[in-house]
Amino acid sequence: MAEHYSDPDKIHRYSYHGIDHSLVDKVLKHWWNRAINLIPRRMHPNAVSLLGNLGSWASFAILAFLIPVFGPEHSWLFLLAFLLNFFYSTMDALDGMQARRLKVSGPCGEFIDHWFDTFNVFFIPLGLMTAFPVIPPWLTYLALLSILFNDWYNYKEVVDTNTLYFAPFSAQEGLVITWILMIVFWLTGYDFWASSHSSFGFPPILLLASIATLGSWILVIPVILRNRKGSGKYAGGMVLSYLPLLWWILEAQRMGLSRLFLFLGLFCLGITGARYAGDLLRHRLFGLDHRAYYLDTGLAALILAGFIILARLNHLSPELALGLGIIVFLVNGLTAMGLQFFRSLRRIRKLLGLGIFGPVLNNQPGNIQPGNKQPADNPKTNPGKDN
């Protein structure tokens, strides 16, 4: 699908600031100030970012795929997932520090960091809730929905203000809570949380997941209200994209499909949300005229609905019909995200003459030169790095 840039020169007016009132950052910065010495001085900041993302993706894979199978006997996998995610979080802070150390802060680094964070924002919540099959998929759906809305509206705030704001209790505190939970799961054992107890009558993880979901919605409502101006049509478009997946998930659960199928539906929800956040990021950096609703997503949703109807009418087996429907939706979403990434890199190269790991061309008109940025003083509030 062709893209239109309503403000094609926006990248040449790039600026970025951060305001960090995060409580945990005040503690973690002492670790970051020491950990930066472990990063080779000539290592490119984007390499730091990409290396850190390997930790996030590996942690997600352990939670979503290994623990549901091996967790009851090997609760130490929660510890491994925590360590890998802690590695990711550390590198996510150090990439900005490395960029300032090399004096190469700029829009390319912000794009790399924040684009991958559109995935990372839902990886750990989805992974943790998938790790316990007793958690109903609809509850996971509601939890992810609040996280995706929170992420999009936070990006909207950055678009409006050029400032990334961390409240005293924000995503950073939420991440630390997930670390604490993973450590607790490791120490107390998988069965304690996944099995019914006489005092509860149900697995304790259900109560914990319900409280977490309710809490995430309580936190996102002020963010939505604060940034509601001019965002109504986009919120409506996102809802239209998300609702077919809820129908699919409920049908898949009713028809008794395997957890893998249900996971795919929830993963599609995350990918769809990442696409909206990614295009909002590109609007901020490149002046992209982003859409409130995607025609290809609508077509994929219609195909998804068609397969659900075929399954309900018994014209196809539930596994085949719902499986084909969600695969179409997934392939469409992953293709769109791939196009997002490579089109953005191509635009950075065209406008600034820059590659992902350094200069490609040196004499592009209007290049943003090293040192012209306005980085924040705190390493976590300036994830945009190289130019």
N, C-alpha and C positions, 0 to 999 in steps of 0.2 A: 504494500500500500504506500502510495506517495506521501511524502511529508511536506508540510508547509511551515516555513519559519516567518512568523509575523514580525520578529525583531532580529534579523540575521546578524547584526553587529553587536548583539548584547554581550558576547564573550569579551569584547574589547573594553567593556565597562565593568569588568568583574571586580567584585569586592566581597569580603566575607569577614564576619566577626563572630565572637562567641561570648556568651555570658554564662558562667558556670557557678551555680549555687548548689550543685550536687554534694550531698553529705559524704558519700563514699569516695568521691574523687579527692576530697581533702585528705583521705587516708591513703588511697592508692597512689597518689602522686609521689609519695615517698619511695614506693617500689619502682615506679616508672623512672624516677630520676637516677636510680641505680641501674635499672635494666638497660637504659639507653647505652650504657658503656659496653654492653655485650653486642651491640649492633656494629658491624664494621663501618668505619667512617665513610667509605666510598660506596656503600650499598645504596642502591636507588630506593627512594621512599616507596615507590609503587611495588617494588620487589618485597619490601617489608609488609605492605598491605596484602599482597597475594599469598605470601607465605603464611601470614596469620589466618587468612581465610581457610587454608587447608585444615587448620585446627578446628574451626567451626564446623566445616563439612564433615570431618571425621567424627566429631562429637555427636553430631546429628545422626550419622549412620549407626553409631553404637546404640544410641537411645532408641531409634526407630526400628532397627532390624536385629541387633544382637541381644539386647536385654529382654524383649518379649519371648525369646527362645531360650536363652541361657541365664536370664536374670535370677530365677529361683535358686540356682546352684552357684552362681557367680556374681554376687552383689558388688564385688570389687569393680565391675564394669562401670558402675556409677562414678566411682572415684576416677577412673580413666577418662570418662566423659567430662567430668569436672576439670581435670587437669588440661585436657585439650581445649576446652572452652576458655579457661583462664589464660592459656597461651594466646588464643585468638584475641581476647580482650586486651591483653598486654601489647601485642603487636599493633592493635588498632589505635592504641594511644601513642606508641613509639613512632609510627609512620609520620605523624605530624611533627613530632620532635626532631626526627631525622630530616624532614624537609626544611625546617627552620635552621637546623645545623648546617645544611648544604645551601641555604638561601635559594630554594627552588619551589616556594609555595605558589600554587596557582590552580586554575580550573580543571586541568587534567587530573590532578591528584584528588580533588574533591569528587570528581565524577567516579573515578575508580573506587574510592573508599565508600562513597554513599551508594553507588549502584550495587555493590556486593552486599551492603547492609540491608538492601531491600529484601534479600533472601535471609540474611542472618537474623533479622528481627522476628521471623516466625519459626526458624529452625528449632531452637531450643524448646519453646512452648509446645510445638507440635511433637517434637521428639520425646519430651517428658510424658505427654499424655498418651502417646502411642506406646510407650514402654509398658503401660498398664492396660491390657485389653479390657479390663472391667470398666474402664471409663467409657461411657456411651459416646459414640461419634458426634451426636448432636451437641453435647456439652463441649467437646473439643472445637466444634464449628463455632459456637458462640464465643469461646475464648479467643480463637484466632481472629474472628471478625472484629472484636474490640481492639486487638493489637494492630490489625491492618488499618483500621480507621485512625487510630492514634498516630501511626507512622505517617499516613498521608496528610493529616492535618498539621503535624509538626513540620513536614516539608512545606506545606502551604504557608506556615508562619515564616519560614526562612525566605520563601519567595517574596513575601510582602515586606520583610524587614531587613533582608540580607544578614540576619543574625540568628544563630543557633542558640536557643535558650535551654538550659538545664535547670529545672526547678529543684528544690531541696529533695523532693522525692520524685524521681523520673525513671526513665528506662534503665539508667545505671543502677539504681537501687533495686529495680526489678530483676536485673541480671544477677546481682549479688544474692538475692533471695533464692534464685534458682540454683546458684552454687551451693548455698547452705542446704537446700533440699537434697541435692545430689549426695552431699556428704552424709546427711542424716539417713538417706536410703541405704547408703553403703554400710553405715555403722549398725543400723537396726535390722537390716536384711529385707529382701524383697517381699517375702511371704507376710511379714508383719503388716505391710501396707496393702497387699493385693488380696489377702484372705479375709473372710468375714470373722468378726470377733463377737463374742457373746455380749459384750458390753455395748456394742454398736448395732449389731444385727446386719451390718454391711461392711465392706472393706473400707478402712479409714481413708484410703486414697480418694474415694468418692467425695467425702466431706472436704478434703483438702482441695480437690479440683474445683468443687463448687464455690468454695470461698475465694479461690484465686480468680475464677471467672467473674464472680460478682465484683470483686475488688478492681479488676481490670476495667470493667465498665464504669465503675464509680470514678476512676481516675481519668478515663477518656472523655467523659461528658464535659468537664470544664475546658478541655482542649478544643473540642468541637464548638462549644459556645463562643470561645474566644476568637475562633477563626471562621465563624459561620458566614461572614460577609463575602459574597461573590462565589461561594462554593456549593450552593444548593444543587445546581444542575450536575455537578461532578459527583456529589454524594448520591444523587439519584441514579446516575449512570453506573456507579459502583454497585449499588444495591441490585440493579437489574442484572449485573454480571454475576453477582454472588448467589442470588436466589435459586437459579437452576441447579446449582451444586448442592444446595440444601435439599431440594427435592430428590436429587439423585442419591444423596447419602441416606435419606430416610427410606427410600425404596430399596437400596442395597441392604440396609440393615433388616428391613421387613422380610426380604427374600432370603435372608440368611447367607449372604455372600461372605467370603473370607475377609479377614482383617486386612489383607493386602489390598483388596479392592477398595475398602473403606479408606485406607491410608491414601490411595491414589486420589480419591475425591477430595480429601482434606489438603493434599499437596497441591492440587489444582487451585484450590481456594487461595493458598499462599502465593502461588505463581501469578494469579490474576491480580492480587493486591500489589505484588512487586512490580507488575507492569504499570499500574497506575502511578505508583510512587516514582518509578524510574522515569516516566514521561514528565512528571512534575519537576523532577530534578533537571531534566533536559530543557524544560521550559525556562527554568531559572538560569541555566548556564549558557544555552545556545539560542534562546528565543523561540523554541519550538511551539507551534500552535497546537497544544495538546487537546485531545478529545475527551468529551464527557462519556462517550460510549464508543466501543469499537465494533465495526460491522462484522469483522471476522469472528469476534467473540460471540456476537449475536447469532451468526450462522452456526458456530460450534454448539451453542446452547440449543438451537432448534434441532440439530442432529441428535444431541443428547436427549432432548425431550422425546424425539421420535423413537429412539431405542428404548426409552423407559415405557412408552406406550406399547411397543411391540412385546416387551417382556410382560406387561400386565395382561395383554390379550393372549399370551401364551403362543405367539407366533414364532418366538425365538426363546431359547433357554435363558433364564435370568443371567447366568454367568456370561454367556456370549453377548447378549444384548447390552447389558449394563457395562460389560467390559469394553466392548467396541465403542460405546458412547463416551466413556471417560477417557479412553485412549485418544480419540479424536480431539477432545477438549484439551488434554495434556499436550499433545503434539503441537496444537495451535498455540498454546501458551508458551511453550519452550521455544518454538520458532520465533514468536514475537519478541521474546526476551533476547534471543541471539541477535536478531536484527537491531534491536535497541542498542546493544553493546557495540557491534561493529560499525553501525552508522555513526555512533557518537565518536568512536575513535577516528573514523574517516573524516568527520567534520573538524575535529581538533587538528588533525594533520593538515587539512585544507586551509583552515583559518589561521593557525598558529605555527604550522610547520613543525609539529612536535609528534614524537612517537611515544609509546607507552613507557619506554625505559630511557627516554632522553631525546635530544634534538634529532630531527630528520633533515630539515632545511633550516638554514640560518638567516635568510634574508627575506622572510615573508613580511609584507607590509602589515603594520599594525600589531606585530607580535607583542605579547605581554612579556616583558623582560623579567629575569629573576630579580627579586627584591622589591618589585613594585606592588606586592600584595599588602594586605592589612591583616596579618594573622593574629589570632587571639593569643593571649599570654598563656592560657592553659592548654596543655597538650591534647586534651580530649575534645576541646571545643573548636579545634581547627583541623578537622580531618582532611580538608582539601590541601593538597601538598604540592605536587610538581607541576611545572608549567611547560 
